[in-house]
């Protein structure tokens, strides 16, 4: 049977991004980060997510509990803080905020790997 695109086996919100991760056989966390970043670039990606949430069929089995929920929440929190900083300091550009996000993510992954 062919691999079919459905909502994911480890959903956080609607299971759309984890569905794409399951379909392509990759880890969902980097895809989630990419998708959240794309939503900051263009709001259209938010609409694509909602439409996909409505259109994609449900996962055929029982969705797993997501162990990445705390990591994803932390990353979303950091992105929210960066967006808030952008509002308080309008001279910050998207590339500077993206650089801060990547540096923070890199530090987090290095610290997590050592423990």
C-alpha positions as CSV (number, residue, x, y, z in Angstrom):
1,X,0.0,0.0,0.0
2,X,1.3,3.5,-0.9
3,X,2.2,6.0,1.8
4,X,-0.8,8.3,2.1
5,X,-0.8,11.9,3.3
6,X,-2.9,12.1,6.5
7,X,-2.8,14.1,9.7
8,X,0.2,13.0,11.6
9,X,0.8,10.4,14.2
10,X,2.2,12.9,16.7
11,X,0.0,16.1,16.5
12,X,0.6,19.2,18.5
13,X,-2.2,21.4,17.1
14,X,-4.0,19.9,14.1
15,X,-1.4,17.3,13.0
16,X,-0.8,18.9,9.6
17,X,2.9,19.4,9.9
18,X,3.5,16.0,11.6
19,X,1.4,14.5,8.7
20,X,3.9,15.9,6.2
21,X,6.8,14.7,8.4
22,X,5.3,11.2,8.5
23,X,4.7,11.3,4.7
24,X,8.3,12.3,3.9
25,X,9.8,10.2,6.7
26,X,11.5,13.1,8.5
27,X,11.5,14.4,12.1
28,X,8.5,16.8,12.6
29,X,10.3,19.3,14.8
30,X,12.4,21.0,12.0
31,X,9.4,21.1,9.8
32,X,7.4,22.7,12.6
33,X,10.1,25.3,13.0
34,X,10.2,25.9,9.3
35,X,6.4,26.3,9.0
36,X,6.3,28.7,12.0
37,X,9.1,30.7,10.4
38,X,7.2,30.8,7.1
39,X,4.1,32.1,8.9
40,X,6.1,35.0,10.2
41,X,7.3,35.7,6.6
42,X,3.8,35.4,5.0
43,X,0.4,35.0,6.7
44,X,-0.7,32.9,3.8
45,X,1.0,29.9,5.3
46,X,-1.4,30.2,8.3
47,X,-4.3,30.0,5.9
48,X,-2.7,27.0,4.2
49,X,-2.4,25.3,7.6
50,X,-6.0,25.8,8.4
51,X,-7.2,24.6,5.0
52,X,-5.0,21.6,5.3
53,X,-6.3,20.9,8.8
54,X,-9.8,20.8,7.4
55,X,-9.0,18.9,4.2
56,X,-6.5,16.3,5.4
57,X,-8.0,12.9,6.5
58,X,-7.4,11.9,10.1
59,X,-4.6,9.6,11.1
60,X,-5.8,6.0,10.6
61,X,-4.5,4.8,14.0
62,X,-4.4,6.3,17.5
63,X,-2.2,9.4,17.6
64,X,0.8,9.1,19.9
65,X,1.5,11.3,22.9
66,X,3.9,13.9,21.7
67,X,7.2,13.9,23.5
68,X,8.3,17.1,21.6
69,X,5.4,19.1,23.1
70,X,7.6,20.8,25.7
71,X,10.4,21.5,23.1
72,X,7.9,22.9,20.6
73,X,6.3,25.0,23.3
74,X,9.7,26.4,24.2
75,X,10.5,27.2,20.6
76,X,7.2,28.9,20.0
77,X,7.7,30.9,23.2
78,X,11.1,32.1,22.0
79,X,9.6,33.0,18.6
80,X,6.9,35.0,20.3
81,X,9.4,36.9,22.4
82,X,11.4,37.7,19.3
83,X,8.2,39.0,17.6
84,X,7.5,41.1,20.7
85,X,11.0,42.5,20.6
86,X,10.4,43.4,16.9
87,X,7.4,45.5,18.0
88,X,9.4,47.3,20.7
89,X,12.5,47.8,18.6
90,X,11.3,48.4,15.0
91,X,14.9,48.8,13.7
92,X,15.3,45.1,14.2
93,X,15.0,43.3,10.8
94,X,13.6,39.9,10.1
95,X,17.1,38.6,9.3
96,X,18.4,39.8,12.7
97,X,15.5,38.1,14.5
98,X,16.0,34.9,12.4
99,X,19.7,35.0,13.4
100,X,18.8,35.2,17.1
101,X,16.3,32.4,16.7
102,X,18.9,30.2,15.0
103,X,21.6,31.0,17.6
104,X,19.2,30.2,20.4
105,X,18.1,27.0,18.7
106,X,21.7,25.9,18.2
107,X,22.6,26.6,21.8
108,X,19.6,24.7,23.0
109,X,20.4,21.7,20.8
110,X,24.1,21.7,22.0
111,X,23.0,21.9,25.7
112,X,20.4,19.2,25.2
113,X,22.9,16.9,23.4
114,X,25.4,17.1,26.3
115,X,22.9,16.2,29.0
